Amino acid sequence: MAETPATPSADDLASRAAGTHIVVIGGGVGGLIAARECAKVGMRVTLLEAADAVGGAIRRTELDGVGLDAGAESYATRGGHVRALLQELGLGDRIVAPAAGGAWLAGIPGIGAAPLPVGGLLGIPSNPFQEDVRRVIGWSGAWRAYLDRVRPPLTIGHQLSLGRLVASRMGAKVRDRLVAPVTTGVYSASPDDVDVDVAAPGLNAALTRVGSLSGAVMALRQDGAARKTPGAAVEGLIGGMGAVLDALLEDLARFDAEVRTATRVEQVARDGDGWRVTSRSRPEATADDADDESEPADLVEEFDADAVIVATDEGTARVLLADAVPALAASMAGAAVVAPEIEVVTLLLDAPVLDAAPRGTGVLTVPGSHIAKALTHSTAKWDWVREAAGGRHVVRVSFGAQGEPAATAELDDDAAAQLALSEASALLGVPLAPSALIAAHRARYVQAQPASIIGAGERRDAARAAVQDVPGLAAVGAWLAGTGLAQVLPDAKGESDRLRHALLFA
Ligand SMILES: Cc1cc2nc3c(=O)[nH]c(=O)nc-3n(C[C@H](O)[C@H](O)[C@H](O)COP(=O)(O)OP(=O)(O)OC[C@H]3O[C@@H](n4cnc5c(N)ncnc54)[C@H](O)[C@@H]3O)c2cc1C
């Protein structure tokens, strides 16, 4: 009979932890959380980040003295994971809800802009004749959507594509004017590519049960499911989500973890039972270099590790792990991953015309109607931004979506700011002269392929299983967990715990 391994003593565990070196590759929120989980049990941790600062999609900027988020600015409340972490990090008293103003839709044929209807699910209305819905889709659109109620239940089948499901049941106007702006804004994806079962779990089943799509939306809302869908309820932090980075870095320093920025990992290789990680960085300039005209050579370093946690974007992770995890290639199943490349231009404006918040907290666009994809009126959405801006306005304009490069990508910073200003003027429905622009910041991001894209779930599960099969290895981040802090945080915690357990109780 096989012997059950004896449970290690507390002293054994402490010395095993202290003798274990973990290298974390990538210092976005996924990598920072993973590093903290390992460091806090006494493991030696080295985190290597390619950029000059940690944070990844949590990025900060300062415009004329106003500190702002240039990337993620909030988190979904569902699951309570982010809130719990913020409280653990001592940031609980800075948690705030956005203003209740609500968002608008822009680019509606015939009418331009209108408030985003309330009470739907991913933009699908529960009542097509509701005043704010009918305003967007018109009488003909409302009657077409109503046919959903009288169509025979026999035609109901299990439809994977959200866009096709909505168009077949309620018509193209509901799909194009109500659902597409939401999926583009939330997932950077067309509704046709979005998997209903991932984006709105339970909708297909409710449709079969109640016999109509609008009835299914109503049923799910009564069950409280709408609160669980992305974008349904969010919170932010006074001072911005960037505060999370400071708190995590402080914790890492307290646990003696080493954090290296401007250090790009180029190779991850098996080395006996452990790993060898090779990085490249620019050496720091010294006073002697000032007279030296030649470029200093890059610094190539090797790190030996007992375990590695890869916390980069998907493309980088797949390249770094190609040799160590051959099964990862099979998880692609021949599909090309198209990661949306987006740009966010943040504008600080002297524009009293915006005091009245003409489009509430922000604007989603009907795809094809504008160059920009979405806009957040930050001074209308967050009280702390309004107070920090001292009578001026902050507006964030987003460009680019899945399969559609950002219109600003080829422009220099000034031209990008001017385009963002003219789009802001169009989306907010007010004139904004070039003289209104006080300062601008532009940031580029490669987003994870949305988890709700049809087929993404299977690819992600296969990739995760392939990585988990390799001892001493874990991968975390939005490409595996799904986009958003509410997904990335608990997933990074869970994966680090799995790895820690395997290392300490082996
Ligand atoms: C503009 C924008 C706004 C968003 N807004 C919100 C929001 O309001 N609420 C919300 O919940 N979510 C939001 N998100 C999504 C959320 O921010 C992300 O899902 C999450 O931050 C991803 O974290 P991550 O650690 O997986 O990846 P990332 O943040 O992308 O971090 C990956 C890190 O790996 C580093 N790296 C890459 N290659 C290497 C290498 N070879 N060596 C070393 N390091 C490397 C990168 O430099 C980067 O720092 C937003 C995303 C974007 C882009």
The ligand as an ORCA input file, in Angstrom:
! r2SCAN-3c Opt
* xyz 0 1
  C      -7.636     51.324    -21.103
  C      -8.111     50.245    -20.188
  C      -9.094     50.522    -19.253
  C      -9.531     49.519    -18.409
  N     -10.481     49.829    -17.492
  C     -10.844     48.902    -16.592
  C     -11.721     49.252    -15.536
  O     -12.141     50.408    -15.405
  N     -12.084     48.265    -14.662
  C     -11.585     46.985    -14.761
  O     -11.909     46.132    -13.923
  N     -10.733     46.647    -15.747
  C     -10.345     47.574    -16.650
  N      -9.475     47.236    -17.631
  C      -8.972     45.861    -17.691
  C      -7.942     45.596    -16.603
  O      -7.190     46.754    -16.388
  C      -7.037     44.443    -17.034
  O      -7.835     43.294    -17.279
  C      -5.977     44.089    -15.990
  O      -5.367     45.245    -15.441
  C      -4.945     43.182    -16.649
  O      -3.919     42.867    -15.734
  P      -2.785     41.831    -16.166
  O      -1.845     41.758    -15.020
  O      -3.390     40.581    -16.656
  O      -2.081     42.441    -17.465
  P      -1.322     43.798    -17.745
  O      -1.843     44.880    -16.904
  O      -1.349     43.960    -19.226
  O       0.174     43.498    -17.262
  C       1.091     42.718    -17.980
  C       2.476     43.240    -17.660
  O       3.444     42.381    -18.238
  C       4.515     43.179    -18.676
  N       5.296     42.420    -19.653
  C       4.928     42.062    -20.908
  N       5.940     41.374    -21.502
  C       6.939     41.281    -20.594
  C       8.218     40.662    -20.605
  N       8.686     40.000    -21.685
  N       9.007     40.753    -19.501
  C       8.568     41.416    -18.390
  N       7.355     42.019    -18.332
  C       6.542     41.944    -19.413
  C       3.819     44.399    -19.253
  O       4.712     45.497    -19.395
  C       2.718     44.631    -18.234
  O       3.123     45.500    -17.206
  C      -9.006     48.218    -18.505
  C      -8.026     47.926    -19.447
  C      -7.566     48.927    -20.275
  C      -6.490     48.615    -21.273
*
